[in-house]
Structures are given as structure tokens and as C-alpha cells.
């Protein structure tokens, strides 16, 4: 199978890149599960863009830089916010329907934003609406083809360049080779590494792991954003309780009935996510509870049901009416700020290999992503990567040799997720991180006996867990979403990006 371009992942970044690439050649989009199963589908909070009358691109830029705790790439942030309005207009032209108030848009407020600039769709289904719009546009292009239930195993390499991908086809239970002039990794995040996560099951770090094995640079992978509020209810999934709930006035209450956030930050519930997550973690330890509560009881019930229909219905299905009951909540792994290091056009250090969306590390999020910038990043940088990849049209890579046989870790996934949560979670210490690094390094690796998507996912999770632990151990400070209890200060000598490849130890640049 030899398309001109291979896109791995069918979320917002992958679909937006595919649409751009369709102008230059044949595009194949592969998805590990169904074509509509991605983190983009679950994004509730919205998409941030400076479009309101009282907002400016420069203000969005300043808010993003402030949230990033000194590690944002200013050029990357400028691209994001400057190109954002035009990208939103393009989505509107393709049929996206965002919530409106009269003749204008209904803008929401979220933590660390200085203006109401968050666009939503159907209240809390923004990611689903943007994904729907992009998918509908993509399928209208004859040059774009799709394959579902096809998991990337490894990149095919030729002379130091990416030549395609080795893919496991779940329907035939066989590996297949897909050659392409250029490859885009748009595989999303890695939340399933952790015991508690808001991410879908497909978020197993596949793009980071395969790129790392091929020799790509991985940057800032220690910065994992733990969303402050996921539903913590026995028998229910760790469903995301959107930051927009707090933006509309919800309070956080501990289990002894105290509203605690004003004591931790001047912006209270609207403080940056890392601050809120650590504050909740401290309150849970102080009170001996495994959760806190979100309180919406003082808000108008009809407004809550209309503004957050998906959250309301999901909680109600598990016996919880969020308009009249305290909602149990606790932090959960949500988003990776780091990933495969790229330039502003998605290029990695490997020729013909690109990355966009959550899998990529452009520097746009720094050490702590500003709320609702992720969907915007997927749209903006997906388009930029698609435009850049056309430079390889008509320049087919050389034939590739044999791919080394994959080795799988002898380890239960539940054990891996427990260790990652405990040792690489919200609060980190050297002894825990050292133990994690050693445990990952000493895990027995065996050849594939009977291939399954789940085993390949476990292999990737094992790889990425080791990278997170190594980089978190090397960063001997606290910054943004990375908190070291043994190094609680933010230090100027670490105002640098971490970098790791398969041939080098962690360095800072």
C-alpha cells in the first residue's frame, strides 16, 4: 500500500492535516480503533480564540505565555493565537456550529484566561462538533482514504528517513507495510499510562513511543497535566468535569464542607489547572479523603442543564443530579504538554516524519497548557503540518529493509498504570522516580508470540512511562504541571526544554 501521505490518527489534528494534504496527493488516514474514537471527541471545555469585541490576539498570547510557566516558545504561541481566528472561520465555512447568543457567539470563561474567549458547541460537546465537521469535510475529498482498527507498530525507515509505517490490522490479525512519501503522527495523548485518566482507552502514547524507537527527539515529556476535576464515583468512568463548570461559577468544597481554593490562589477556582490539581491533592491528604466535591447547587438548575447537557446526562445516568447534589471529583491524567519535538511546521528531526496535535511538542503549551488551547492547536498545527508535508510530493523514499521484531514487556498493564500514578503522578520525589526508572529498565522483554493491539499498546505504554520517569527525575525543580516535593522551587537554570533520544541521556536545551 503506497499512498503519497500517511496520517496516523483521525482526531482534529490528523483530519485537518489530511484535508490540507488532499490538494497535493493521495492521503491515507489510519485509526487504531473506530474513525470517531479520539481524545478530540471527548473535549468538552471548548476552543479558545480571540474573537469577542473585548478581546485581542495579544491578550490570548499573554495568557498562554503566563500559563506556560516560562517554557512556552513565543513564536509557537504567536502562530497559535494569530492563525486561530482564520482557522475558526474555516471551520464555520465547513459547517461547524458553535453556541450563539443573539447575533454573536456565546463566549465562556475558563481558568487563567483574562477574557471570555472560549467557544463551545452544544454546551459541552465542542470536540465532537469540530471532529464531526472535519470528518465530513475529509470524506468529501476523493484523495482521502480511511482505514480503521489499524494500529501503528513501528515506523519504516530508509537511510535515516521515514518511509512509512508497519501497521497491525486487527481484522486480519496480521502486520502490513504502508509506504508513503511522508508520515504524520497525530496519535493524540497518553493518559492511559495512568491509573486515573479522563482520556479514552486509545490514548496509549503510540506516536511518542514509535517516534522514539525510530530516533526522534522527545521533549518536555515530564509535563503531564492532571485535570483537577474528574468524576470520582464508584462504578462510573473518570468522566471529565469540564473547567467550564468552574468558569460558570461552580465551587470546590472539601469533605468537611469548606470551600478551600480561595486559600490557595487569588483566582480561587479559576486558578491555573496545575494549581487547582495540587490544591485538591493537598486537601485530599489533609482530610484523609480520596475526593473533594464540586458544588453547583447555587447556580440556576435550568442554566446548568442547558449549558452542560452531556455532563448532566452522564452524571444522571450514574445517579447523580449535579444541580442538586455535591459532585465527587478528583484529579486525573488529562493532557501531555510534551511529546515528539517539532518545528512550527510539524517537522521532526527525522526527514519525512511530522507530528501534530497532542503527540507533538511545539513549545506552544510550555510547562502547563492554558485551558481550551488544545483543540486550537490541533486545528492550527494540523493545517501547518499538512502544508509543509507537500514538499515531499514526487520524492518517494528508498525501499526499506527488515524491521526488528517487536519485543513486548512482561508486565501487567494494571501494574504499570498503578506505578505511573504513584511514582510519576501529581506529586513526585527522587526515590519514587528512581524506582520507576529502574523498574522500567529491568522489565523482561520477550518476542511477540500472538500479536494483539492490546500488547502493542502495552509495549508503547512501557516505553513512554520510562521516558516520563527519566525526564521527571532529571528536572530537579517544580514548574507548571511538574511538581517535585523534594525540589519545590522553580529554578532559572531549568528554564529549558528537556530532550531525550534513544541514544542519549536527558539533556536540557
NORURUR-V988592 format. One record per residue. N is the residue number from 0. PSI is psi as a letter, one per 20 degrees, with the letter a starting at -180 (NA if undefined). OMEGA is omega in whole degrees, -180 to 180 (999 if undefined). D_LAST is the distance of its C-alpha to the last C-alpha in Angstrom with 1 decimal. Layout:
N | PSI | OMEGA | D_LAST
N | PSI | OMEGA | D_LAST
This chain:
0 | p | -173 | 39.1
1 | m | 172 | 37.3
2 | r | 174 | 36.2
3 | h | -177 | 34.3
4 | p | 177 | 31.5
5 | p | 177 | 30.7
6 | o | -178 | 29.3
7 | o | -178 | 28.5
8 | p | -176 | 29.3
9 | k | 173 | 31.9
10 | a | -176 | 30.3
11 | g | -177 | 29.7
12 | g | -179 | 26.7
13 | g | -179 | 28.5
14 | g | -180 | 31.8
15 | h | 177 | 30.5
16 | g | -179 | 28.8
17 | g | 178 | 32.0
18 | g | 179 | 34.1
19 | g | -178 | 32.1
20 | h | -176 | 32.2
21 | i | 178 | 35.9
22 | i | -172 | 36.6
23 | i | -179 | 35.3
24 | a | -179 | 36.6
25 | p | -176 | 37.4
26 | p | 172 | 35.0
27 | p | 176 | 35.1
28 | p | 177 | 33.7
29 | q | 179 | 33.7
30 | p | -177 | 33.6
31 | h | 178 | 33.6
32 | c | 175 | 36.3
33 | r | -177 | 38.4
34 | i | -178 | 37.2
35 | j | -179 | 37.3
36 | o | 179 | 35.4
37 | r | 177 | 31.8
38 | h | 179 | 29.8
39 | h | -178 | 30.6
40 | h | -174 | 34.3
41 | i | -177 | 33.7
42 | o | -176 | 31.8
43 | g | -165 | 34.2
44 | g | 179 | 32.6
45 | a | 179 | 32.5
46 | p | -174 | 30.5
47 | p | 178 | 29.2
48 | q | -178 | 30.1
49 | n | -179 | 31.3
50 | i | -176 | 34.9
51 | r | -176 | 37.2
52 | h | -178 | 39.2
53 | j | -177 | 37.5
54 | r | 177 | 33.9
55 | q | 177 | 31.6
56 | h | -178 | 28.4
57 | h | 178 | 26.8
58 | g | 176 | 27.7
59 | h | 178 | 26.2
60 | g | -180 | 23.0
61 | g | 180 | 23.1
62 | g | -180 | 23.9
63 | g | 179 | 21.0
64 | g | -180 | 18.5
65 | g | -179 | 20.3
66 | h | -175 | 20.3
67 | i | 172 | 16.5
68 | l | 173 | 16.0
69 | j | -177 | 13.5
70 | j | 176 | 11.0
71 | q | 169 | 13.1
72 | o | -176 | 12.3
73 | h | 179 | 15.4
74 | h | 180 | 16.4
75 | g | 178 | 16.4
76 | g | -180 | 18.5
77 | g | 177 | 20.7
78 | g | -177 | 21.5
79 | g | -173 | 22.3
80 | h | -179 | 24.7
81 | g | -177 | 26.1
82 | i | -178 | 27.1
83 | g | -178 | 28.1
84 | g | 179 | 31.7
85 | h | 178 | 32.6
86 | h | 177 | 31.3
87 | g | 179 | 33.5
88 | h | 178 | 36.4
89 | g | 176 | 36.0
90 | g | 178 | 36.3
91 | g | 178 | 39.4
92 | h | -180 | 40.8
93 | j | 173 | 40.5
94 | j | 179 | 42.3
95 | q | -178 | 39.9
96 | o | 177 | 41.8
97 | q | -178 | 40.1
98 | q | -176 | 42.1
99 | q | 174 | 44.1
100 | o | -175 | 46.0
101 | c | -179 | 48.9
102 | i | -177 | 47.8
103 | a | 178 | 44.1
104 | q | 174 | 41.3
105 | o | -176 | 41.1
106 | p | 178 | 37.7
107 | r | 178 | 36.5
108 | p | 176 | 34.4
109 | r | -174 | 31.6
110 | p | 175 | 29.4
111 | j | 172 | 27.1
112 | p | -180 | 28.7
113 | i | 179 | 30.6
114 | r | 171 | 33.0
115 | o | -176 | 34.9
116 | j | -175 | 33.1
117 | o | 174 | 33.1
118 | q | 178 | 35.3
119 | r | 174 | 37.0
120 | p | -177 | 39.4
121 | k | 177 | 42.3
122 | f | -173 | 40.9
123 | k | 179 | 38.4
124 | k | -174 | 38.1
125 | g | 179 | 35.7
126 | h | 179 | 33.5
127 | g | -179 | 36.8
128 | g | 179 | 38.1
129 | g | 177 | 35.1
130 | g | 179 | 35.1
131 | g | -179 | 38.8
132 | g | -178 | 38.6
133 | h | 179 | 36.0
134 | g | 179 | 37.8
135 | h | 178 | 41.1
136 | h | -177 | 39.7
137 | g | -176 | 38.1
138 | i | 177 | 41.3
139 | i | -180 | 43.2
140 | p | -178 | 41.4
141 | h | -177 | 43.1
142 | i | -178 | 40.1
143 | p | 176 | 38.3
144 | q | -176 | 39.3
145 | q | 170 | 38.4
146 | p | 177 | 38.4
147 | r | 178 | 38.3
148 | l | 179 | 37.9
149 | o | -174 | 35.7
150 | p | 176 | 32.7
151 | p | 178 | 29.9
152 | g | 178 | 29.9
153 | r | 173 | 27.4
154 | q | 172 | 26.3
155 | p | -176 | 28.5
156 | q | 177 | 26.8
157 | o | 179 | 28.3
158 | k | 180 | 26.9
159 | j | 179 | 23.3
160 | q | 175 | 24.0
161 | p | -178 | 24.9
162 | j | -179 | 28.7
163 | b | -177 | 29.5
164 | q | 169 | 29.8
165 | p | -171 | 32.0
166 | p | 175 | 33.5
167 | o | 179 | 35.9
168 | o | -173 | 38.8
169 | h | -177 | 40.3
170 | g | 179 | 43.7
171 | i | -178 | 44.4
172 | l | 180 | 42.3
173 | q | 174 | 41.0
174 | q | 176 | 37.9
175 | q | 179 | 37.7
176 | p | 176 | 35.6
177 | o | 178 | 34.5
178 | q | -179 | 33.5
179 | q | 177 | 31.9
180 | h | 178 | 30.5
181 | q | -176 | 27.4
182 | p | 173 | 26.2
183 | p | 171 | 24.7
184 | o | 177 | 23.5
185 | l | -169 | 24.7
186 | i | 178 | 25.4
187 | b | -169 | 24.6
188 | b | -172 | 23.4
189 | k | -176 | 23.8
190 | h | -178 | 25.9
191 | i | 173 | 28.5
192 | h | -171 | 26.3
193 | q | -177 | 27.6
194 | h | 179 | 31.2
195 | p | -179 | 31.5
196 | q | 174 | 30.0
197 | i | -174 | 31.1
198 | q | 173 | 30.0
199 | r | -176 | 32.5
200 | h | -178 | 33.0
201 | i | -174 | 31.2
202 | m | -175 | 27.8
203 | j | 175 | 26.8
204 | k | -174 | 23.3
205 | g | -177 | 24.8
206 | g | 179 | 22.4
207 | g | -177 | 19.2
208 | g | -178 | 21.2
209 | h | 177 | 22.8
210 | g | 179 | 19.6
211 | g | -180 | 17.9
212 | h | 180 | 21.1
213 | i | 178 | 21.1
214 | j | 180 | 17.7
215 | q | 175 | 15.6
216 | p | 177 | 11.9
217 | p | -173 | 12.1
218 | q | 172 | 9.6
219 | k | -175 | 10.5
220 | i | 179 | 13.8
221 | i | -176 | 14.7
222 | n | 178 | 15.6
223 | p | 178 | 19.2
224 | p | 175 | 21.6
225 | o | -179 | 24.9
226 | p | -175 | 27.6
227 | h | -168 | 29.9
228 | n | 168 | 33.1
229 | q | 180 | 34.2
230 | p | -179 | 38.0
231 | n | -174 | 38.8
232 | p | -177 | 42.3
233 | p | 179 | 43.9
234 | i | -179 | 44.6
235 | q | 175 | 42.4
236 | r | 178 | 38.9
237 | m | -175 | 35.9
238 | p | -179 | 36.5
239 | p | 172 | 34.1
240 | n | -168 | 35.8
241 | q | 174 | 34.2
242 | h | 179 | 32.5
243 | h | 175 | 35.1
244 | g | 177 | 37.7
245 | h | 176 | 36.3
246 | h | 179 | 35.8
247 | j | 171 | 39.6
248 | j | 179 | 40.4
249 | q | 178 | 40.2
250 | q | 171 | 39.9
251 | p | -176 | 38.3
252 | p | 176 | 40.9
253 | r | -173 | 40.7
254 | i | 173 | 43.4
255 | j | 171 | 45.5
256 | j | -177 | 45.7
257 | p | 169 | 43.3
258 | o | -166 | 41.0
259 | h | -172 | 38.0
260 | h | 177 | 35.1
261 | h | 178 | 36.5
262 | i | -179 | 35.9
263 | h | -175 | 32.2
264 | q | -177 | 31.1
265 | h | 179 | 32.9
266 | j | 176 | 32.6
267 | c | -176 | 34.0
268 | i | -180 | 33.9
269 | j | 173 | 31.8
270 | r | 176 | 28.9
271 | q | -173 | 25.5
272 | g | -178 | 25.6
273 | h | 179 | 23.4
274 | g | -179 | 25.8
275 | g | -180 | 28.9
276 | g | -180 | 27.9
277 | h | 178 | 27.3
278 | g | 177 | 30.5
279 | g | 179 | 32.5
280 | g | 179 | 31.1
281 | g | 179 | 32.3
282 | h | 178 | 35.7
283 | g | 178 | 36.2
284 | g | -177 | 35.7
285 | h | -177 | 37.9
286 | i | -179 | 40.7
287 | k | -179 | 40.5
288 | r | 177 | 40.3
289 | j | 179 | 38.2
290 | r | 167 | 38.0
291 | a | 178 | 38.7
292 | q | 167 | 40.7
293 | p | -174 | 40.1
294 | o | 176 | 43.2
295 | j | -172 | 44.4
296 | h | -180 | 48.0
297 | i | 179 | 48.3
298 | q | 179 | 47.2
299 | p | -174 | 49.8
300 | g | -180 | 50.3
301 | h | 178 | 51.1
302 | g | -180 | 48.0
303 | g | -179 | 45.8
304 | h | -179 | 47.5
305 | h | -176 | 47.2
306 | h | -176 | 43.6
307 | l | -174 | 42.3
308 | h | -178 | 44.7
309 | g | 178 | 42.5
310 | g | -179 | 41.4
311 | g | -177 | 45.0
312 | g | -180 | 46.5
313 | g | 179 | 44.1
314 | h | 180 | 44.6
315 | h | 178 | 48.3
316 | h | 177 | 48.5
317 | k | 173 | 47.4
318 | j | -176 | 50.0
319 | o | 175 | 47.9
320 | o | -172 | 49.0
321 | i | 179 | 46.0
322 | i | -176 | 48.4
323 | i | -177 | 50.5
324 | q | 169 | 48.6
325 | p | -174 | 45.6
326 | o | 180 | 42.9
327 | p | -176 | 41.1
328 | q | 177 | 37.3
329 | q | 180 | 34.3
330 | q | 176 | 30.5
331 | q | 179 | 29.4
332 | p | -170 | 26.2
333 | g | -171 | 25.8
334 | q | 177 | 22.6
335 | o | 178 | 19.1
336 | h | -179 | 16.4
337 | a | 180 | 14.0
338 | b | -179 | 15.0
339 | p | -176 | 14.8
340 | p | 180 | 12.0
341 | r | 169 | 13.9
342 | a | -175 | 14.4
343 | i | 178 | 17.1
344 | j | 176 | 19.8
345 | j | -179 | 18.9
346 | p | 172 | 17.9
347 | a | 176 | 15.9
348 | i | 176 | 14.9
349 | o | 178 | 18.5
350 | q | 179 | 21.1
351 | i | 178 | 23.7
352 | p | -179 | 21.6
353 | r | 176 | 20.8
354 | q | 179 | 20.0
355 | q | -179 | 21.2
356 | b | -174 | 22.0
357 | h | -180 | 20.9
358 | h | -175 | 19.7
359 | q | 172 | 17.0
360 | n | 178 | 13.6
361 | i | -173 | 13.9
362 | j | -176 | 12.2
363 | h | -176 | 15.8
364 | i | -178 | 16.4
365 | c | -177 | 13.4
366 | i | -176 | 14.4
367 | o | -176 | 18.0
368 | p | 172 | 19.9
369 | p | -176 | 22.7
370 | p | 174 | 26.0
371 | j | 172 | 27.4
372 | i | -173 | 24.4
373 | g | 178 | 24.0
374 | h | 178 | 27.2
375 | g | 178 | 26.3
376 | g | -180 | 23.0
377 | g | -179 | 25.0
378 | g | -176 | 27.5
379 | g | -175 | 25.3
380 | h | 170 | 22.6
381 | g | 178 | 25.3
382 | g | -179 | 27.2
383 | g | 179 | 24.3
384 | g | 179 | 23.5
385 | g | 178 | 27.3
386 | h | -177 | 27.7
387 | h | -175 | 24.9
388 | i | -179 | 26.3
389 | i | 179 | 29.6
390 | i | -178 | 28.2
391 | j | -178 | 29.1
392 | p | -179 | 32.7
393 | j | -179 | 35.2
394 | m | -177 | 32.7
395 | q | 178 | 33.2
396 | r | 176 | 31.0
397 | q | 177 | 32.6
398 | q | -177 | 34.5
399 | q | 178 | 32.5
400 | a | -179 | 33.5
401 | q | 177 | 34.1
402 | p | 178 | 31.6
403 | q | -180 | 31.3
404 | p | 179 | 33.3
405 | q | 174 | 31.4
406 | p | -175 | 31.5
407 | q | 180 | 32.0
408 | q | 174 | 31.3
409 | n | -174 | 34.4
410 | p | 176 | 33.7
411 | p | 180 | 35.2
412 | h | -179 | 33.1
413 | h | 178 | 34.6
414 | g | 178 | 33.3
415 | g | -178 | 29.8
416 | h | 177 | 29.8
417 | g | -179 | 31.3
418 | g | -178 | 28.7
419 | g | 178 | 25.8
420 | g | -176 | 27.5
421 | h | -172 | 28.4
422 | h | -178 | 25.3
423 | k | -174 | 22.4
424 | b | -173 | 24.2
425 | h | -177 | 24.4
426 | p | -173 | 24.5
427 | q | 176 | 22.5
428 | q | -176 | 23.0
429 | g | -175 | 21.8
430 | h | 178 | 25.1
431 | g | -179 | 25.2
432 | g | 177 | 21.7
433 | g | 178 | 22.5
434 | h | 179 | 25.8
435 | g | 178 | 24.3
436 | g | -180 | 21.9
437 | g | -179 | 25.0
438 | g | 179 | 27.3
439 | h | -178 | 25.2
440 | h | -175 | 24.9
441 | i | -180 | 28.7
442 | p | 177 | 30.0
443 | q | 179 | 32.6
444 | p | -175 | 31.9
445 | q | 177 | 35.1
446 | q | 179 | 36.0
447 | p | 175 | 37.1
448 | g | 178 | 40.8
449 | o | -173 | 41.4
450 | p | 171 | 38.6
451 | q | 176 | 38.1
452 | h | -178 | 35.5
453 | h | 180 | 35.2
454 | h | 176 | 34.3
455 | h | 176 | 31.6
456 | g | 179 | 30.2
457 | h | 177 | 30.3
458 | g | -179 | 28.4
459 | h | 178 | 25.6
460 | g | 178 | 25.6
461 | g | 179 | 25.5
462 | g | -174 | 22.5
463 | h | 177 | 20.5
464 | g | 177 | 21.8
465 | h | 179 | 20.3
466 | g | 179 | 16.8
467 | g | -178 | 17.1
468 | g | -180 | 18.5
469 | g | -177 | 15.9
470 | h | 177 | 12.9
471 | h | 178 | 15.2
472 | h | -178 | 16.3
473 | h | -180 | 12.9
474 | n | -175 | 12.2
475 | m | 177 | 14.9
476 | r | 170 | 15.5
477 | p | -179 | 17.2
478 | p | 178 | 15.8
479 | c | -176 | 17.5
480 | i | 179 | 18.9
481 | o | -178 | 17.4
482 | o | 176 | 19.9
483 | o | 180 | 20.2
484 | h | -180 | 23.8
485 | i | 174 | 22.9
486 | m | -171 | 20.0
487 | i | -177 | 21.4
488 | q | 171 | 19.6
489 | p | -171 | 16.6
490 | p | -178 | 14.6
491 | h | -179 | 12.8
492 | i | 177 | 10.5
493 | j | 174 | 9.2
494 | l | -177 | 8.9
495 | r | 179 | 5.3
496 | p | 173 | 5.3
497 | q | -179 | 6.6
498 | p | 178 | 7.2
499 | p | 172 | 10.6
500 | r | -176 | 13.3
501 | i | -179 | 16.8
502 | i | -175 | 16.5
503 | q | 171 | 13.5
504 | r | 180 | 12.8
505 | p | 172 | 10.1
506 | r | 178 | 6.7
507 | p | -177 | 3.8
508 | NA | 999 | 0.0
